[in-house]
Amino acid sequence: MAKAACIAHAGTTSSLPFLTATERMSSPATQTSETNWTGVSYGIVLGFVAAYFQFKVPPVLPVMFELYGYEKTFGSGFMSTFAVAGMLISMRVGRAIRRDGAQRYLFAAFALMLGGTALGLLWPESATIMLVSRTIEGLGAAVLAVCMPAFANMSAGPNHLPIIVGAQATWIPVGQLTANLVAQPSVAIDIWQPVWWFGAFATVLIALWTWYIIRGNRVPGVVHKRAAPPDSVADTTAGEAAPITAAETRALWLAAVLFFLWQAQFMGYFTWLPVYLVETRAIAADGAVLINQIPVVVLLVFALVGGMILKTGIGVIRLLTIALTLQAAGWLMGALATTPAMGVASLVVWGVAAGLTPASLWSLPSTLVGGHRAGTDAFAVVLTGRYLGILAGPLIASEVFRATGDWIVVVYAFIAIAVATIAGTLYLGVRMRALR
């Protein structure tokens, strides 16, 4: 039986090319010397589906406000509830998948996502029921989000890991872009339901692919692992990776804090940008969706570029610091923009930074504990920070706006968060030297 994706086999132990000398700690080996492209693609597509569910709301939110009169707090809640769901189950699910395999948890996730979708379609006029439906969807998407980086990273060979890290960082922009493309013709005629139907269709397709993978046992860690009889002899033919140390765990939690600070910026930006464009700039809803695609497309390109840059050996901390500085500059350009050209330029700069940053953040678990040890449990730690950011970002934006009535003040609040993220990154760089 194949071992779980988070258990190391006797793989290569050569240092990865995207780590600098100070970042080559914990024997950053990969589980396998050859890349399992089925496992890589399956993991990344799981992320695409999870991201689509998360980001299907912002492009249709102006239409839903108009049709159902939701309070803006509910608009934040429709996004932030994904964070609550993720925080509730990510750590527990990550450990359970390592122990049991992902099979039963993935099919439970697909059922939750379909059930939540159906609930939202049946009673959209109730903001409370829509919030419940989004929470149910979020529970399912959280399982996919835990599996995505683990399956992709653990299926990667050493030569491909930096590029695969960059590719998996595209899960959010691909999900966003797909949601925007599906939503645009719908919001043009003041409907939103096709966006929900598409999500249900994608869930059915990924469930069928999962069934096919299980039948052929094509991706380690997916098939359910049967418990060994009490009197059986333990299998020692494949060595397990050394447990994550206390120092490494503290470093992972620091990485989770960085993920929180960055994800709060990301979610605040993309949740409220369409509403801001409609309400403040008097742009039609379909036009706002088009404009919203500018940073998403740029982000998608530079997430892949980020993986290529890491492969050159620049180092994770250095690239992350550069990206976060660019992001702070993008926020500031938006605050100071007085012409459409300046506004578009701010969207592009923000998108460049938002592409490079996740490529760096998603590589931190492999950098901190080694590619062969960064399984679902390690990624569950940093995902906790991500979910806190999902929860906080939209709420920070809406509450600052409610208190001030000025979107520019909201921007300056996120500039302060961006500066704090840069400081945290530099501190993590110092802590990483202590792990050598």
Stockholm file with secondary structure:
# STOCKHOLM 1.0

chainA/1-436         MAKAACIAHAGTTSSLPFLTATERMSSPATQTSETNWTGVSYGIVLGFVAAYFQFKVPPVLPVMFELYGYEKTFGSGFMSTFAVAGMLISMRVGRAIRRDGAQRYLFAAFALMLGGTALGLLWPESATIMLVSRTIEGLGAAVLAVCMPAFANMSAGPNHLPIIVGAQATWIPVGQLTANLVAQPSVAIDIWQPVWWFGAFATVLIALWTWYIIRGNRVPGVVHKRAAPPDSVADTTAGEAAPITAAETRALWLAAVLFFLWQAQFMGYFTWLPVYLVETRAIAADGAVLINQIPVVVLLVFALVGGMILKTGIGVIRLLTIALTLQAAGWLMGALATTPAMGVASLVVWGVAAGLTPASLWSLPSTLVGGHRAGTDAFAVVLTGRYLGILAGPLIASEVFRATGDWIVVVYAFIAIAVATIAGTLYLGVRMRALR
#=GR chainA/1-436 SS CCCCTTSCCSCCCCCCTTSCGGGCCSCCCCSCSSCCHHHHHHHHHHHHHHHHHHHSSGGGHHHHHHHHCCCHHHHHHHHHHHHHHHHHHHHHHHHHHHHHCSHHHHHHHHHHHHHHHHHHHHCTTCHHHHHHHHHHHHHHHHHHHHHHHHHHHHTCCTTTHHHHHHHHTTHHHHHHHHHHHHHHHHHTTTCCHHHHHHHHHHHHHHHHHHHHHHHHTCSTTTSCCCCCCTTSCCCCSSCCCCCCCHHHHHHHHHHHHHHHHHHHHHHHHHHHHHHHHHHTSCCCHHHHHHHHHHHHHHHHHHHHHHHHHHHTTCCHHHHHHHHHHHHHHHHHHHHHCCSHHHHHHHHHHHHHHHHHHHHHHTTHHHHHHCTTTCCHHHHHHHHHHHHHHHHHHHHHHHHHHHHHSCHHHHHHHHHHHHHHHHHHHHHHHHHHHHTC
#=GC SS_cons         CCCCTTSCCSCCCCCCTTSCGGGCCSCCCCSCSSCCHHHHHHHHHHHHHHHHHHHSSGGGHHHHHHHHCCCHHHHHHHHHHHHHHHHHHHHHHHHHHHHHCSHHHHHHHHHHHHHHHHHHHHCTTCHHHHHHHHHHHHHHHHHHHHHHHHHHHHTCCTTTHHHHHHHHTTHHHHHHHHHHHHHHHHHTTTCCHHHHHHHHHHHHHHHHHHHHHHHHTCSTTTSCCCCCCTTSCCCCSSCCCCCCCHHHHHHHHHHHHHHHHHHHHHHHHHHHHHHHHHHTSCCCHHHHHHHHHHHHHHHHHHHHHHHHHHHTTCCHHHHHHHHHHHHHHHHHHHHHCCSHHHHHHHHHHHHHHHHHHHHHHTTHHHHHHCTTTCCHHHHHHHHHHHHHHHHHHHHHHHHHHHHHSCHHHHHHHHHHHHHHHHHHHHHHHHHHHHTC
//
